[in-house]
């Protein structure tokens, strides 16, 4: 088995708000992927040094068998929050330092190492690893970028949970919880989201027998319980409730269906703000927009009039591997 590794190999890393993913590949654009691994969250502005290093170490260890580690010649990581110019302990500098530490922890030495933003590796994951084009990422957060010569030329949104990320998992999850609370308060229509949100925060037993006819006391208790639990978690944890919206929409709930449509509208508007031109490549990625993503069909329909070449992509690891090969 070791003879398959007797050639230059590269590691591509795609680290976002939910997870850090790595792949081992043969050097070269379109090189065969030989292994994959994953670890915990990898946002370079919100994850501390020790945790980020540990998550990257786990992802690399799973992707790169011990027999291959001596043959790794290049490594590139794309990180949410890794824009340059934020200081040596934040963003770009922190990501680079943590990648090097994670490689050392796995016994990988002597490789050329580079890091950049998550949109850079996403675009490079399109066929032929283009240097120019558009990227729309919708996962925990949401951001759209125009890249020219692999550098950001324009950015729309990506402003985080408090000020932006319109149409993201955080946005969708937050709206799902609000819709459930509005239904319990009597301010909005009854929705299957009440049961799904209650089950998420309070357990399956709390969600049993929920109908529009439940009494005022139970409505109040459920609402208070949901609010208390929601405020007891980090704000970005609301992104987990996007699954409640997707599940309820799949079952035909009208409120949830409207939420998914609204999220798709926002994401399409985000792309439109980049001034897209017909024929340009647009990579769609992230948990909501990758292949089989719950918003992919809706967003694709809204973007059709623009005449873009759409490339739904599982993640940016193969693009990162292509950029790692360029380091050689």
C-alpha positions in Angstrom: 0.0 0.0 0.0 2.9 2.4 0.7 3.9 2.5 -3.0 0.8 4.6 -3.8 2.3 7.4 -1.6 5.7 7.4 -3.3 4.9 10.6 -5.1 4.5 14.3 -4.1 1.3 14.7 -2.1 -0.6 17.7 -0.9 -3.1 18.5 1.9 -6.1 20.8 1.4 -7.9 22.2 4.4 -11.3 23.9 4.5 -12.0 25.3 8.0 -15.4 26.9 8.7 -17.7 27.8 11.6 -19.0 24.3 12.0 -16.1 22.0 11.2 -12.6 21.7 9.8 -12.1 19.3 6.9 -8.9 18.1 5.3 -8.1 15.9 2.3 -4.9 14.2 1.1 -4.4 14.4 -2.7 -1.9 13.8 -5.4 -0.1 17.0 -6.3 -1.5 18.8 -9.3 -4.9 20.4 -10.3 -7.4 17.7 -10.2 -5.1 15.3 -8.4 -6.8 12.1 -7.0 -8.1 12.4 -3.5 -6.5 9.7 -1.3 -8.0 10.5 2.1 -10.4 12.7 4.0 -10.8 13.8 7.6 -12.7 16.2 9.8 -12.4 18.0 13.1 -14.2 20.7 15.1 -14.9 24.3 14.2 -12.2 26.2 12.4 -13.1 29.9 12.2 -9.8 31.7 12.7 -11.5 34.6 14.5 -13.8 32.8 16.9 -11.9 29.6 17.8 -9.0 29.9 20.2 -5.4 28.8 19.4 -5.5 25.5 21.4 -8.9 24.4 20.1 -8.1 25.4 16.5 -4.8 23.5 16.6 -6.5 20.4 18.0 -9.3 20.4 15.4 -6.8 20.7 12.6 -4.7 18.0 14.1 -7.7 15.7 14.2 -8.7 16.4 10.6 -5.2 15.9 9.2 -4.6 12.7 11.2 -7.8 11.2 9.8 -7.0 12.3 6.2 -3.3 11.4 6.1 -2.2 7.8 6.9 1.2 7.6 8.7 2.8 6.0 5.6 1.9 9.1 3.5 3.2 11.8 5.9 6.8 11.8 4.7 5.6 12.5 1.2 3.5 15.6 1.9 5.1 18.5 -0.1 2.5 21.2 0.2 -0.4 22.3 2.4 -2.9 25.0 1.9 -5.7 26.0 4.3 -8.8 28.1 3.6 -10.2 29.5 6.8 -13.3 31.5 7.7 -11.9 34.7 9.3 -8.4 34.3 7.8 -8.1 37.6 6.0 -4.6 39.2 6.2 -3.9 42.3 8.2 -5.6 41.4 11.5 -2.5 40.9 13.6 -0.2 37.9 14.2 -2.5 36.3 16.8 -5.7 36.7 14.8 -7.0 35.7 11.4 -4.4 34.9 8.8 -1.5 34.8 11.2 -3.2 32.5 13.7 -4.4 30.2 11.0 -0.9 29.8 9.6 0.6 29.2 13.0 -2.0 26.6 13.9 -1.7 24.7 10.6 2.1 24.4 11.2 1.5 23.2 14.7 -1.0 20.6 13.6 1.4 19.3 10.9 4.1 19.0 13.4 1.8 17.1 15.8 1.3 14.6 12.9 5.0 14.3 12.2 4.8 16.2 8.9 7.8 18.3 8.3 9.3 20.2 5.4 6.1 21.0 3.5 5.4 24.4 1.9 2.5 25.9 3.8 0.0 28.6 2.9 -3.3 29.8 4.2 -6.1 32.1 2.9 -9.8 32.7 3.1 -12.5 30.1 2.7 -13.8 31.7 -0.5 -10.4 31.3 -2.1 -10.4 27.5 -1.7 -14.1 27.3 -2.6 -13.5 28.9 -6.0 -10.5 26.7 -6.7 -12.7 23.6 -6.1 -14.6 24.4 -9.3 -13.4 22.4 -12.4 -10.0 23.5 -13.6 -9.4 25.5 -10.3 -10.3 28.9 -11.8 -8.5 32.0 -10.5 -11.4 34.4 -11.4 -15.1 34.0 -10.5 -17.7 34.2 -7.8 -18.3 32.2 -4.6 -21.4 32.0 -2.4 -21.1 30.3 0.9 -24.1 29.6 3.1 -23.5 27.5 6.2 -23.4 28.8 9.7 -22.8 32.2 8.2 -23.2 33.6 4.7 -20.8 35.5 2.4 -20.4 36.1 -1.4 -17.1 37.1 -3.0 -15.7 38.0 -6.3 -12.2 36.8 -6.8 -9.7 38.1 -9.4 -6.4 36.3 -9.8 -7.3 34.4 -6.6 -7.6 37.6 -4.6 -10.8 39.1 -3.2 -12.0 41.9 -5.4 -15.4 42.4 -3.8 -17.2 41.0 -0.8 -20.9 41.1 0.1 -22.1 40.2 3.7 -20.1 37.9 5.9 -20.8 40.4 8.7 -21.4 37.8 11.3 -24.4 36.8 13.4 -25.1 40.2 14.9 -24.9 42.4 11.8 -25.3 40.1 8.8 -25.1 36.6 7.4 -28.4 37.0 5.7 -30.0 33.7 4.6 -27.4 31.7 6.5 -28.0 28.7 8.9 -27.9 31.2 11.8 -30.5 33.4 10.1 -32.7 30.5 9.2 -32.4 28.9 12.7 -33.1 32.2 14.4 -36.2 32.9 12.3 -37.4 29.3 13.1 -37.2 30.0 16.8 -38.9 33.4 16.4 -41.8 31.8 14.4 -42.3 29.2 17.1 -42.4 31.8 19.8 -44.8 34.0 17.8 -47.1 31.0 17.4 -47.0 30.3 21.1 -47.7 34.0 21.9 -50.5 34.2 19.4 -48.7 36.8 17.3 -48.2 34.4 14.4 -49.8 31.4 12.7 -49.5 28.0 14.3 -46.6 26.0 12.8 -44.9 22.6 13.1 -41.8 24.6 14.1 -43.3 24.9 17.6 -42.9 21.1 18.2 -39.5 20.9 16.5 -38.1 23.9 18.4 -39.5 22.7 21.7 -38.0 19.2 21.2 -34.6 20.8 20.4 -34.4 22.9 23.6 -36.7 21.0 26.0 -36.7 17.4 24.9 -39.1 15.1 23.0 -41.5 14.9 25.9 -42.1 18.6 25.9 -43.1 18.5 22.2 -45.8 15.8 22.7 -49.4 16.8 22.0 -48.7 20.3 20.8 -51.6 21.7 18.9 -53.1 25.2 18.5 -55.6 24.3 21.2 -53.1 24.0 24.1 -53.9 26.2 27.1 -52.3 29.6 27.8 -50.3 28.3 30.8 -48.6 25.6 28.7 -47.9 28.1 25.9 -46.2 30.5 28.4 -44.2 27.7 30.0 -43.0 26.5 26.6 -42.1 30.0 25.4 -40.2 30.8 28.6 -38.3 27.4 28.5 -37.3 28.0 24.9 -36.1 31.5 25.5 -34.1 30.5 28.6 -32.4 27.7 26.8 -31.7 29.7 23.7 -30.1 32.6 25.7 -28.0 30.0 27.6 -26.1 29.0 24.4 -23.7 31.0 22.2 -25.6 33.0 19.6 -24.2 31.0 16.7 -25.8 27.9 18.1 -29.0 29.1 16.6 -27.7 27.8 13.3 -28.5 24.3 14.5 -32.2 25.2 14.4 -32.0 25.6 10.6 -32.6 21.8 10.6 -35.9 22.4 12.2 -36.9 24.8 9.4 -35.8 22.4 6.7 -37.5 19.4 8.3 -40.8 21.3 8.8 -40.7 22.6 5.2 -40.1 19.0 4.0 -43.3 18.1 5.8 -45.2 20.9 4.0 -45.4 23.4 6.9 -46.3 26.8 5.3 -44.4 28.9 7.8 -41.2 26.9 7.3 -41.6 26.9 3.5 -41.8 30.7 3.6 -38.7 30.9 5.7 -36.7 28.8 3.2 -38.0 31.0 0.3 -37.0 34.1 2.2 -33.5 32.7 2.9 -33.1 31.9 -0.8 -34.2 35.4 -1.8 -31.6 36.9 0.5 -28.8 34.7 -0.8 -29.7 35.5 -4.4 -29.7 39.2 -3.6 -26.2 38.8 -2.0 -24.9 37.3 -5.3 -26.6 40.1 -7.3 -24.8 42.7 -5.3 -21.5 41.5 -6.8 -22.6 42.6 -10.3 -22.3 39.1 -11.8 -21.8 38.7 -15.6 -23.2 36.0 -17.8 -20.8 33.1 -18.2 -18.9 33.6 -15.0 -18.4 30.6 -12.7 -20.2 30.7 -9.4 -19.3 28.1 -6.7 -22.1 27.4 -4.3 -21.0 25.7 -1.1 -21.7 25.4 2.6 -24.1 23.2 4.5 -27.2 24.9 2.9 -25.9 25.1 -0.7 -23.6 22.2 -1.4 -24.8 19.2 -3.5 -28.2 18.2 -2.1 -28.2 21.2 0.2 -31.7 22.2 1.4 -31.5 25.7 -0.3 -29.6 24.7 -3.5 -32.7 24.2 -5.7 -34.3 27.5 -4.5 -31.2 29.6 -4.9 -30.4 28.0 -8.3 -33.8 28.9 -9.6 -33.4 32.5 -8.5 -30.0 32.8 -10.2 -30.9 31.3 -13.5 -31.7 34.6 -15.2 -28.1 35.7 -14.5 -26.6 33.1 -16.9 -23.9 32.1 -14.5 -22.1 28.7 -14.6 -23.1 27.2 -11.3 -20.9 24.7 -9.5 -22.4 23.3 -6.3 -19.4 22.0 -4.3 -19.3 19.8 -1.2 -16.5 21.8 0.4 -13.3 23.6 -0.5 -10.8 20.9 0.4 -10.1 19.9 -3.2 -9.6 23.5 -4.0 -7.2 23.9 -1.1 -5.3 20.9 -2.4 -5.1 22.5 -5.8 -3.7 25.7 -4.2 -1.3 23.6 -2.2 0.1 22.1 -5.4 0.7 25.7 -6.7 2.9 26.3 -3.7 5.3 23.7 -5.2 
